[in-house]
Amino acid sequence: MPRRGNTLRKTGIEECIIKKLEIMAHNLNFNERTGKYSFFSVKETPWHNLGQVVSEHPTSAEAIRHAGLDYGPSISRDRG
């Protein structure tokens, strides 16, 4: 790390790494069809404040629905 006088000076790359650590990515899928994130939590709001919070532990089918993953396959044209 470069020094400036008696203090350490961060390089641009180090500043980017620090900023990235401060702004942690949630990596949740946003479902454009429903306008919701594909995530749910039971009784507690998650750190990222996204998704749905439900009051009881769901069955597998309910969990899929709460997470917004209850969709079928879609057919699209090959763009190749």
C-alpha positions in Angstrom: 0.0 0.0 0.0 1.5 3.4 -1.0 2.6 5.7 1.9 2.0 9.4 2.0 4.1 10.8 4.9 3.3 8.9 8.0 -0.1 7.7 6.8 -1.1 4.9 4.6 -3.0 5.8 1.4 -5.3 3.3 -0.2 -5.1 2.5 -3.9 -8.1 2.6 -6.2 -8.4 -1.2 -6.2 -8.3 -1.3 -2.4 -11.0 1.3 -2.1 -13.2 -0.7 -4.5 -12.7 -3.8 -2.4 -13.6 -2.0 0.8 -16.7 -0.4 -0.8 -17.8 -3.8 -2.2 -17.5 -5.3 1.3 -19.6 -2.5 2.8 -22.3 -2.9 0.2 -22.9 -6.7 0.3 -24.9 -8.1 -2.5 -28.0 -10.2 -1.7 -27.9 -12.2 -5.0 -31.7 -12.7 -4.9 -33.6 -13.2 -8.1 -36.1 -10.5 -8.9 -39.2 -12.0 -10.6 -40.3 -9.4 -13.2 -43.7 -11.2 -13.6 -44.7 -10.8 -10.0 -42.5 -7.8 -9.1 -41.1 -9.6 -6.1 -37.8 -11.2 -5.0 -37.7 -15.0 -5.0 -37.2 -15.3 -1.3 -39.2 -15.8 1.9 -38.4 -15.9 5.6 -40.3 -17.4 8.5 -41.2 -14.9 11.3 -38.2 -12.7 10.9 -37.3 -9.9 8.4 -34.0 -10.8 6.7 -31.0 -8.4 6.8 -31.7 -7.3 3.2 -35.4 -6.5 3.9 -36.4 -8.3 0.7 -38.8 -11.1 0.0 -41.9 -12.2 1.9 -42.1 -12.9 5.6 -44.6 -15.6 6.6 -45.8 -16.4 10.1 -45.7 -20.2 10.0 -43.3 -22.8 8.6 -44.7 -23.7 5.2 -45.0 -27.0 3.4 -42.7 -27.5 0.4 -45.5 -26.5 -2.0 -46.2 -23.3 0.1 -42.5 -22.5 0.3 -42.3 -22.6 -3.5 -45.3 -20.3 -3.8 -44.0 -17.9 -1.1 -40.6 -17.7 -2.8 -42.3 -16.8 -6.1 -40.9 -19.9 -7.8 -44.3 -21.4 -8.8 -43.9 -20.9 -12.5 -43.6 -23.4 -15.4 -41.2 -23.5 -18.2 -41.3 -20.8 -20.9 -40.7 -21.2 -24.6 -38.6 -18.7 -26.4 -37.2 -18.5 -29.9 -33.6 -19.4 -30.5 -31.8 -16.1 -31.2 -28.7 -17.9 -32.5 
